[in-house]
């Protein structure tokens, strides 16, 4: 496995942990004003994971 692919795999794990933490925070916070940034952040993290998945499979 190339070094770039290993680095991408490590960052995907970090992104997934951040996505899980965002989901927990989203579930604990019931105010709409605070949920919108959390939702936007989780969608951004999900998109980053998807892009890195594609790049990882092209590098591997």
Residue pairs with C-beta under 8 A, 6 or more apart in sequence:
1 60
2 59
2 60
4 59
5 56
5 59
5 60
8 52
8 55
8 56
8 59
9 56
11 52
12 49
12 52
12 53
12 56
15 45
15 48
15 49
15 52
16 49
18 45
19 42
19 45
19 46
19 49
22 38
22 41
22 42
22 45
23 42
25 38
26 35
26 38
26 39
26 42
29 35
29 38
